[in-house]
Amino acid sequence: MFPAFALSPTAITSRIDKHPLPLHRSKTPRRALLMSAQVTRKFFVGGNWKCNGTKQSIQELCEAFNAGKNIDSSQVEVVVAPPAPYAMLTRSILRQDFGVALQNCWVGKPGAFTGEVAAEMIKDIGLDYVILGHSERRHLPEIKENDDLVARKTKYAIDKGLTVILCVGELLEEREAGRTREVNERQLAAVKARLDPADWSKVVIAYEPVWAIGTGKVATAAQAQEAHAEIRSWLHRQVSETCASQTRILYGGSVTPENCVELATQPDVDGFLVGGASLKPTFLDIVRTHEAKTAARV
């Protein structure tokens, strides 16, 4: 179901069709733009199952994934994020060349925090990843996590040994107002204020324009590339050249087997964070786009 805080899928599609979303001319320095051609980053495909699934459906989905051919772990990393109650079930039956993440964690150490899951617990059950800052947690009125809370969670999770899939992205009205870069950089700056420079090696950034999540409307390849290049430029300016060249930046927002190849071959798109399409056996087709990425580099 599309988040209650935003327009319905029909309304959003109507607005986009009548008024195509702008492609903002990037001011990314040429040096930063060349980084993607100079460094090979391992492709990353994440599957966010959100609040979906039953024991039976997860069993069936894992069996479908297990039937797929082995992946070359030197070329692509695959991580799926089931709802927390099904994390251990998923890990026990899912192929070992796929990782498992949780979709959220508590901001600090374990204690009297009813309903929360601490980073220490995620590590204790043998998982290495957590998704933080997803737009549904930032914007759903029942949750409303602010930038600093996401940043505090990110720092604590990294300190406890987790790799964070950090989501950033703009609302439809922010895109239409030409504020995509501003919003992304504001969200990233809050994280930078909490992290040590070395911490960025444990961050995978997922750019997820909110208007493309659950709507069936995907950013064009040019729009995705522009936003990713701007994020990489920010990392270059604000953290380091090494961070900018090595950090993987994923695209998320109505990714499907039909649109993933064009997106994947953009120089600054290093993979995907997939929502609804990760609940289908054809998720394996999205995983295989790493082959197109490799071919595009040749």
N, C-alpha and C positions, 0 to 999 in steps of 0.2 A: 504494500500500500504506500502511495506517495505521502511524504511527511505532511502533517496538517499545517505546518507553519508557512507553506509555500503555495503557489498556484497549483491547480490540478494539472495533470499531464496534458489534457486537451487545451486548457487555457494557455499553458506555456508554449505548446507547439504552435498554437494560433499566433501568438505574439511573435515568435521567432520566424514563422513563415512570412508574416506580413512585414516584419522589420528584421532583416538578417542581423545577427549579432556582429558587432564590429571586430575587425582585425586591427589591433592597435600597432602602429609602427614601432617596433622595438628599437631601443637605443642601446642594446647590448653591445659592449665593446667587441671589436673584431677578434682580439686575443681570446676572449671568453668563447666566442662562437667557434673558434678553431679547436677548442678542447675536445669536443666530441669526436672529431676526426683523429685525434692523437691518442686517445685512451680507449681501450676496450673494456667496457663494464659488463659484468655477467648479467644477462637478461633475467628479469624477476617477474613471475606471475603469481599474484595473490588472489585467493578466492574468499570473499567475505560472505558467509552464509546468513549473516544477520540473525534475526529472531525467527528462523525457519528450521523445520525438520522434526522428524520423529526417529525413534530407534530403527524402525523399519525402513524409512526413506533414506536415512543415512547409511544403513547397511547396503541398500541397493545401489546408492550413488558410489560408495567406496568400491563395491564390486565392479561397477562399470569402469571406474578409474584404474583399478588394479588390472583390468583386462587390456589396458593400453600398453603400447611398447615402452620399454625403459627409456628414460631420458638421459641425456649426456649432462651429468651434474657439473661438468666443467664449463658448460655453455649456458645453462639455465637453472634457476632456482625456483621451486614451486612450493607455495605455502598456502594452506587453506585454514580458514578460521570458523569453526563451528560454534554454535551457542555453547556457553560454558558447561552446562550439564552433560553435553555430549562430547566434550574434549577427549576424555580418556577412551571412550568407546571408539571415536574416530581414530585416535592414535593406535589403538590395538588392532584395528582391522585395515587401516589404510596402508598402501604400499610405502615402503621405507624411504624411497627416493623423493617423497613429498613430505614437507614439514607441516607442522600444525601450530597455529597461533590461537591466542584468545583475542576477543574483540575489544577488551577494555581492562583496566586494572585500577585499583585504589591508588590514591595519591601518596600514601606513605606506608609505614610498617603495619603488620597485622595488629589487631586489637579489637576493641568494642565498636566495630563498624558494621552493623548488621547488613547483610546482603552484598557486601563488597568482597572482592578477590584481590589479595595482595600480590605484588610482583614476586615475592619470595615463594608463594604458593605455586605460581606458574612455573618457576624454575624447579620446584620440588617435584612436580609431576613430570618433569623431563621435557618441557617445552621451552623454546628459545625466542619466541616472537610475541609481540602484542601490537594491536592496532590502536592508535590514540589520535584524538582530534577529528574523528570522522564528523562530517557535516551534520549528521543526524544527532550526534551528541552535542555539537555546538549550537544547533538551531531548534531542535524540537522543544516546544515550550515546557514540556515536562522535565527537561534535563538542563539545557542552557549552560553548558560548560564554557567559561570564558578563556581567552588566550592564555592568561597566566596559569590557570588551573591545568590546561593541557601541557604547558611548559613544565610545571612542577611534576606532573605525572611522568613526563618524558625523562626528566633528569633522574627521578627515583628509579624508574624501570631500568634505565641504562646502568645505574650504579649497582643494581642487583643482578646484572648480567644478561638482561634481555636486549634484543634488537627491536627497535621501535619502528613500525610503519606509520609515519607521521603524515596525517592528511591535512591539506590546505585547499582553499578554493573559495570562489566568490559566488554570491547570490546573483540571480538574474538582473535585478535592478543595478547591482554594482557593475556587472559586465556592460550593461547598456549605458552606464554613466562613464565608462572608460576607466574604471577603478580596479580592474583585475590585478594589475601589478601592485598597486597600493595595498590591497587586501592581503594578497599572498605575502608580501614583504612584512606587513604588520604581524601576521600570524607567525612568520618565521623569526622575526625580531624578538618576540616574546620568548621563544625557545632559546635563541642565542643568548639572551640575558641570563639563562639558568645553566647552560652547558659549558663545560670546559672544551677547548678546541679538539682534544682527542676524542671526546664523546661523539662527534659527528660520524666517526667510523661505524657507529652502531645505529645509524639512522638511515632509513630508506624513506624518501619523500614521495607521497602520492598526491599529485595535483588532481583534484576532483571538483570541477565546476558544479556548484549545487544545482544549477538549472538542467544539468544533464543526468542527474542521478534518479533513476526510476522513471524517467519520462520517455525513454526511447529516443531522445534527442541527444546526439553525440556531438562533441566539438569537432569541427573540421580538422583535418590533419594540420593545416596551417595554423589554426587557432591553438591547438595543443602544442605544436612546436614552438610557437611564439611564447606561450606561457612558460614552458619548460626552459627555454633559453634564457628568459628573464630570471627564473629561479636560479639557474646555474650562474648567471652573472652576479646575482646577489650573493651567492655563496662565495664567489671569487672575491668580491669586494669586502664582504663582512666577516668571512672566516679565513679562507686561504685558497690559493690556487689548487693545492692538492685536494682539498675538500671538494672544490667545484668539479674537478676532473674525475674524481672517484665516486662521488655520491650518486646513487641511482635514483632517478626521478621517474615515477610511474604515472601513467594516465588512468583515471577512473571516471566512469560516467557512461552507462549504457554501452559498454564494450560487448561485442558479439563476434562470433566467428566470421560474420560477413564484413565487419569494418576494421578488424584488428590488424590486418596486414598493412594497409595504408598508414595506419597510425604507428605501427611498430617500426616502420622503415624511416621515420623521422629521426634525425641525428641525435636529438636530445630526449627522445622517448626511450626509456630503458626497460619497459615492460608495462604491466597493467595491474590494477587492483580491480577485480571483477566482482560485480554484485550478482544479480539474478542469473546471469549466464553461467556462473560457477556452480549452480545447483543442477546442471544438466550434464550428461556424458560428453556433449560437444565442447565442454570446457577444455578437453584435451586438444581440440583444434586450435584454441587460443594459445595453449602452451606451446604448440608447435610453431607459432609465429617467430620463435627465436631463430628458426632456420632462415626465414626471410630477412631477419635483422642481420644475421651473419653474412648472407649473400649481398646485402646492401652495402656492407663495409668493404667488400672486395673491389 
